[in-house]
Amino acid sequence: MPIIVNLDVMMAKRKMSLNELSEKVGLTLSNLSILKTGKAKAVRFSTLEAICEVLECQPGDLLEYSREE
């Protein structure tokens, strides 16, 4: 998939666990895990906004485009 999710990188930089992020964002652990592993087919802007607010980052810090060869 050409979109790479760097949620785990930002969580590590902020020293935040998936459980803690889940509680602060208000998403289930399973939904965050799907996003973190890059298996999500879509993400709502409201979800992206909540994650960015909690992790104090920009959407570009979480999502990256990579060309498929």
C-alpha positions in Angstrom: 0.0 0.0 0.0 1.5 3.4 -0.9 0.2 5.1 2.3 2.4 4.3 5.3 1.1 4.9 8.8 3.7 6.1 11.2 1.4 6.1 14.3 3.8 3.8 16.2 6.7 6.2 15.5 4.8 9.2 17.0 3.6 7.1 19.9 7.2 6.1 20.7 8.4 9.7 20.4 5.7 10.8 22.9 6.3 7.7 25.1 2.6 6.8 24.9 1.2 3.3 24.9 -1.7 2.1 22.6 -3.9 1.8 25.7 -3.2 5.3 26.8 -3.8 6.7 23.3 -7.0 4.7 23.1 -8.3 6.2 26.3 -7.4 9.8 25.4 -8.7 9.6 21.8 -11.8 7.6 22.6 -11.3 4.8 20.1 -11.2 1.1 20.8 -7.9 -0.6 21.0 -8.8 -2.8 18.1 -9.6 0.2 15.8 -6.3 1.9 16.8 -4.4 -1.3 16.3 -5.8 -1.6 12.8 -4.7 1.9 12.0 -1.3 1.4 13.6 -0.6 -1.7 11.6 -1.6 0.0 8.3 -4.5 -2.3 7.7 -7.1 0.4 7.8 -8.9 1.2 4.5 -9.8 4.7 5.6 -9.6 7.1 8.5 -12.1 9.8 9.4 -10.8 13.4 9.7 -12.3 13.6 13.2 -10.2 10.5 14.2 -7.1 12.0 12.6 -7.8 15.3 14.4 -8.2 13.6 17.8 -4.9 11.6 17.4 -3.0 14.7 16.2 -4.4 16.7 19.2 -3.3 14.0 21.7 0.1 13.4 20.2 0.7 17.1 19.4 1.6 16.4 15.8 0.5 17.2 12.3 -1.3 14.7 9.9 1.9 14.5 7.8 3.7 13.2 10.9 1.3 10.2 10.9 0.8 9.5 7.2 3.4 9.2 4.5 3.0 8.5 0.7 5.4 6.1 -0.9 5.3 5.1 -4.5 4.9 1.5 -5.3 7.5 0.2 -7.7 
